[in-house]
Amino acid sequence: MSEPAPIEQHREDLDLLLRGFQVSRMLRLVADLGIADKIARDGAVSLHDLAARCSVLPEPLTRVMRALAAFQIFQVSTDGIVSHSPRSLLLRIDTPNSMHHSARFWTGPGSWKAWGELDVAMTGGTPHEVAWNMSRFDYLRQHPAEARAFDAMMANFPDNRHAALAEAYDFSAPRLIVDIGGGNGAALRHILARFPKPHGLVFDREDVVTALKPRDLMDGRMTAQGGDFFKQVPGGADLYLVIRVLHDWKDEDCLRILRACRSAMDLNGMLLLGEQILEPDPAHGRPTGYLIDMQMMAMFGQARERTEAEFRDLLDRSGFVLTRVVPTRSPVSIIEAQPLPGNG
């Protein structure tokens, strides 16, 4: 058996966790400057030349790059030459599932200020609403650049969830798949690229779908429709996807979304939820799952990640029966549900 870590190691580890926000903020800075893409994959550049490429001063940039290099993000030599590390390569936009977008999103202004008000959640408040005096979705509507950064982050999420979902389930039978709250259509594009038969429809807010380009819609194989999924969703589909949507909402709102889906479906339809199922015992769960749960609390108050039992309860109360849970190679699982008679 290995010896337990000494108290000094625990102290150092905790100290780094306490200052993690500093690393996150520096990562957003270098992502905003596009630094990873200004250094060739196998190349190197002087800090002075890099600063010139970014139109910033060399001295403060040197200090930021040294600090990140201490966390194995970039490499900085003693004579001021910068090159890539395995971690900094993940920040390049041309890297599959680039973390550039996550670096820009997590400490973006809307989220950054909301986390500063986290205390209010302890007494039933919503940190984002206290910070900005508006809901998260109203904020994104009023800050389209940040909303598009969110869409890009979701499309390139580091767990590669969209490809994992497409690989884990047989989507060959449906004629039409509707993705409720489908954002920029990334999930549907992965599915349709693997399965030639279905067509897809992205359903989301008007401001989201109007930002889609023809290439996003696979040049006609997908369509887009704006609307309010609390009130009504498009009918006539064989399969309805609700991927990473329910965790944005409290239980009462989730029931409204699910009941709108049920009203649009016939008994032969199928509902698939794509969600990270929260492990009730944190000793066996992924830390990122609990961090996302905290992000939901900071942004939306009562929104949350949920256990399998909690998803089953929501489905039962909205006219569905949970038929199976399909794991994927990402943390996101597919929760399959069928409509119950008499609830349409």
Secondary structure, DSSP 8 states (H G I E B T S, - for coil): ------HHHHHHHHHHHHTHHHHHHHHHHHHHHTGGGGS-TT-EEEHHHHHHHHTS-HHHHHHHHHHHHTTTSSEE-TTSEEE--HHHHTTSTTSTT-SHHHHHHHTSHHHHHHHTTGGGGGGT--HHHHHHSS-HHHHHHH-HHHHHHHHHHHHT-TT-HHHHHHHHS--SS-SEEEEET-TTSHHHHHHHHH-SS-EEEEEE-HHHHTT--TTTTGGGTEEEEE--TTT----S-SEEEEES-GGGS-HHHHHHHHHHHHHH--TT-EEEEEEEB--SSTTSS-HHHHHHHHHHHHHHSS---B-HHHHHHHHHHTTEEEEEEE--SSSEEEEEEEE-TT--
